[in-house]
Amino acid sequence: MMSNQVPAEPTLRPERPFFSSGPTAKHPGWSFDKLKTDSFGRSHRSTIGKARLKYAIDLSREILGIPDDYLIGIVPASDTGAVELAMWNMLGARPVTVAAWESFGNVWIQDAVKQLKPAGLTTLQADYGEIPDLTKIDKGDDIVFTWNGTTSGAKIPDTDWIADDREGITINDATSAIFAQPMDWAKLDATTYSWQKVMGSEAAHGMLILSPRAVERIESHDPDWPLPKIFRVKKGDILNRAIFEGATINTPSMMATEDYIAALEWAKSIGGLQELHARADRNARIVTDWIEATPWLRNMVSDPAKRTNTGVCMVLQGDYYDGLDDDAKAAVPKTIAKMLEDKGVGFDFNGYRDAPPSLRIWCGSTVEEEDLRRLLPWIEWAYAQVQAG
């Protein structure tokens, strides 16, 4: 049993106490007055509006190293809209496997099972912190998967399970991974993300990246189900390529667009994708090392190879915690998060509502190492307060 002695309240506070897993922290140095405003109040179809949207697309390609023959489009409804646009347009031509190991992957399963109901549907599921056996997937299947479990902290360790000679297409929900973990573009056909996740930009817009194989599927396949307007990407039988040049399906926010551009320009200024990855790796190492050294915590993901470097998830353990009933256990991380929110020390790092009771600390590149180092003693202090009653 741990001592009930409460440590002294820490003196150092994070300068930026933003640890939400989405929308994530703004990049260091961000301020509203640095955004370019020439496109505000203008039509998104004006020369300047289309130019700024196209610039956001081109800068995304440059930062992420997306192949030249892949198309990139800005689509409605954040990452959810982008994933569902891909599913609604591309599935139904072949058998499909949808794999999930956390809440958002389970949404894609529900879309497939309850809404689209394609023939030859297989679902693969695993508990929070685990990854299903992806080697079971037939190379003839279309595959829908989440690269990084935003609500579980579990990521795929590699893409070896995707066959080089696959016959189906892959739909990759990469929203909490894309600027933090390397993407194996050769094995990805439709990849999606949102502006507010890893780069901390404003929400409501999604990005859809299509390989030549994905374009061929869209142009050769007419789904059996209706497509709402915001999912329609074809003119006749041909993909509407204007969508991938800045002519969006519906009206985007130019303010959000400028905010995303500012984040991309910041990323370029610090060294691009390599430095974004390195910052996330360093941040995650601070938190995961602390978890390993803290006896009343364990990483939600037991296999180090499957641990994310973005939303690091941890559950409480130990004699004190094991003596509580389920409601009391669920209350502990919420209480810790609320205590530190009230003190202005750390915001929004409680675990996701559908996940096991947990804490989740965002470690992506827009978070500073020193702020993480300052947060952790406060969590220890808050836990001791809760334990002492």
Secondary structure, DSSP 8 states (H G I E B T S, - for coil): ----------S---SS-B--SSS----TT--GGGS--TTTTS-TTSHHHHHHHHHHHHHHHHHHT--TTSEEEEEESHHHHHHHHHHHHHTTSS-EEEEESSHHHHHHHHIIIIII--TTEEEEE--TT----GGGS-TTSEEEEESB-TTT-BB-S-STTS-TT-SS-EEEE-TTTTTTS---GGG-SEEEEETTSTT---SSEEEEEE-HHHHHHHHH---SS---GGG--EETTEE-GGGGGT--SS---HHHHHHHHHHHHHHHHTTTHHHHHHHHHHHHHHHHHHHHT-TTEEES--SGGGB-SSEEEEEE-SHHHHTS-HHHHHHHHHHHHHHHHHTTS-BS-B--TTSSS-EEEE-STTS-HHHHHHHHHHHHHHHHHHHH-
